[in-house]
Amino acid sequence: MRFRWLVCLAVLAGFMSVPVLAQTPHDDAISTALGVYAVNVVKTPPFEKQVTGYGVYLGQGMVLTAAHVVGHWPAFTDPRVLVAGQDLPAKVIKKGSFHTVDLALLSVNEDRLPVSLGLRRNPLCKAPARIGAQVVDVIPGKIIRTQIVSSLLIPPAVQKRFDNLIDMPQESGSGIFDPERQCLLGIVSAKVVKYAYQKQNGRAVWAPDGFAGYFVSAAKIAAFLPEGLHY
């Protein structure tokens, strides 16, 4: 057991210090190429103010977001999608849940989209990004650089469930993209407490050290999509 802990500590040591990711000259190009897929998802619960979240346009009038962004009762919240300057009513095609697969697939009237967007397809990544890879979170008007981190940074009890992590939480429903391959790696779902190995009073202890961001992977998205939809 002691040896196992030492191995884990050695692995974690390589990922404890995540460097600050500076902006690069390619950020404008990345924003132009990937920003077109970023949308807002709006819901208006009965007798409450509207709530705005995020999503990703896939193509063919389909929009993907996190299930909890849409809410438990989408039929009563009148979900809408703000995309390409249009405010469009949305139909929920399929919805999971936060505790199963945190995804929701919406559809909008493709005829109301600009031709330049209607013809686009947002490809899913065929392979996951390696630990340490730089990726981008894309929301309307903005990209945020972040980094893939190991699930060994979070408690063992939740490592299997939260198996795809970035070094900091991002906005629910937004898309995590590989900026080089320009494909969708996943949809942001949750934040998870990170733990760091520290010494206190001469003893080794684990202590909370901020949060990681969990995203639903492209592989899970592909399995979630209805038959006949491929990206």
C-alpha positions, 0 to 999 in steps of 0.5 A, a space after each residue: 500500500 505504501 508503495 502504491 501511494 508513493 507511485 501516485 504521489 510521483 505521478 501527481 507531482 508532475 501535474 500539481 503546478 499547471 502553468 499559466 497559459 499565455 495568449 498566442 498570436 493564433 488566438 484570433 484565428 482560433 476564435 474565428 474558426 471555432 467561435 462560430 459554434 458557440 451559442 447561448 441557451 436561454 430558459 425561462 422557468 415559470 414565474 422566474 427570470 430567464 437564465 442564460 447558459 451555453 452550448 455548441 452548434 453541431 450542424 444540421 440545426 442541432 445544438 448540444 449543451 449540458 442537461 442541467 443547463 436545460 433543466 429538469 422540465 424543459 417543456 415548461 421553460 421554453 428553451 431558446 438558442 441565441 446563435 448567429 444573431 438569431 433568437 430561435 425557439 428550440 426543441 429538446 430532441 434528447 436529454 440525459 441528466 447530471 447523474 447519468 450523462 450530462 448532455 442535452 440535444 436541441 434542434 432549431 430551425 436550420 432555415 433561419 440560420 445564415 447559409 455560412 453556418 447552416 452548411 458547417 459541421 462541427 466534428 467530434 474529436 476521434 481521439 482524446 487529448 493527452 494529459 498536459 495538452 493545451 485546449 480551449 473553452 469556447 463561449 460566444 465572443 471569447 475563448 479561454 485557454 486551459 489544459 487537460 489534467 489527470 484524474 489522479 488529482 481528484 478523490 479516488 471515489 469519483 475518478 471513474 465518473 469524472 474521467 475527463 478534466 481540465 485544470 479549472 472549471 469553465 461555463 456549463 454547456 460550453 465546448 472544449 476544443 482541440 485548437 490544433 485539430 479544430 474538433 470538439 473534445 467535450 461539453 463542460 459539465 461540473 467542477 470537482 475538488 482537486 487535492 494536493 499533497 502537502 506536508 503539515 507538522 512533518 506528516 504527509 496530508 492531502 488538502 483541497 487545492 481548488 477545483 478542476 473542470 469536468 467535461 463530457 467526452 467526445 466519445 460519450 457524445 457520439 454514443 449519446 447522439 441519436 442514430 443517424 447523427 454523426 459529426 
